Amino acid sequence: MPGSMTSDEITAFLSEPIIARLATVQSGGAPYIAPVWQQWDGDRMYIVGRADSGFVDHIRNEPRVAVSCADDVNPEHARVLIQGIAEILEGPAPMAGRTLRIAEEMAVRYMGPDGPTYVRRTVDRPRCLIAVSPESIVSWAGGEWHPRYSRNP
C-alpha cells in the first residue's frame, strides 16, 4: 500500500546504504547538491564531511539544508525528504571520538565489514561532524502515485 512511512520504516530505510543528497545554499544564493553518506539516529541525520568540502562552508554561512534519500532500484521507490537546520558539532579536526565512531559505522554500512580500514587510512585528515535537525520530514513508499496527483478534474 503506497503512502507515508512510519518513523520505524524511515529508520529502517535510512539504516540501509542509501546515499543522501545534501542540498545547501551557496554564498551567492544558488543551490548546491552533494552526495554524502548519512547516519540517522531517529531524530537527527549525521554527515561526516571533509573540512574543505563546499557544503561545509555553505553550512557555516547558511544552516538551512534539505536532504533527499531515495531508493531508485526497488519497486517500492521509497523516499525520505528532510528540511532542517545543519550544525557543525565537531571539527574541523582529525577524526576521533564520536566523529570516528559514526564514520566507522557508516563505512561498514556503505563498504561492508572492511569499511573501517578506509576510514583508518584517512583518520588524520580533517573532517567535520554535521548534524541535521529536521524541521519537516516527508516520506513515501509504494510505487503508486500520491493521491494528490490522481485527483479527478
FENWOLIN-V726672 format. One record per backbone hydrogen bond with DSSP energy under -1.0 kcal/mol. NH is the residue of the N-H (numbers start at 1). CO is the residue of the C=O. E is the energy in kcal/mol with one decimal. If there is no record, write none. Layout:
nh->{NH;NH}
co->{CO;CO}
e->{E;E}
This chain:
nh->{3;10;11;12;13;14;16;18;20;21;22;23;24;26;29;32;34;36;39;41;45;46;47;49;51;53;57;58;59;60;61;62;65;66;67;68;69;71;77;79;80;81;82;83;84;85;86;87;89;90;93;95;100;101;102;103;104;105;106;107;108;109;110;111;112;115;117;118;119;120;121;122;125;127;128;129;130;131;132;133;135;136;138;140;141;142;143;149;150}
co->{141;6;7;8;9;10;13;16;36;68;34;66;32;30;26;24;22;20;46;44;132;39;130;128;126;50;53;54;55;56;57;58;84;23;82;21;80;78;74;140;69;138;67;136;65;133;63;131;129;129;127;123;96;97;98;99;100;101;102;103;104;105;106;107;108;112;114;115;115;116;117;119;122;93;49;90;47;87;45;85;83;83;81;79;3;76;76;146;147}
e->{-2.3;-2.5;-2.5;-2.5;-2.6;-2.8;-1.5;-2.6;-2.5;-2.4;-3.0;-3.7;-2.8;-3.1;-2.3;-2.0;-2.2;-2.9;-1.7;-2.3;-2.0;-3.4;-2.4;-2.4;-2.2;-2.3;-1.4;-2.3;-2.2;-1.8;-1.4;-2.8;-2.6;-1.8;-2.8;-2.1;-2.6;-2.6;-1.7;-2.7;-2.5;-3.4;-2.9;-2.3;-2.3;-2.2;-3.0;-2.3;-2.8;-1.2;-1.7;-1.9;-1.1;-2.5;-2.6;-2.5;-2.5;-2.2;-2.5;-2.4;-2.0;-1.9;-2.9;-2.5;-1.8;-2.4;-1.5;-1.1;-1.4;-2.8;-1.6;-1.0;-1.8;-2.7;-2.7;-2.2;-3.1;-2.6;-3.2;-2.9;-3.7;-2.1;-2.7;-2.1;-1.7;-2.2;-1.2;-2.2;-1.5}
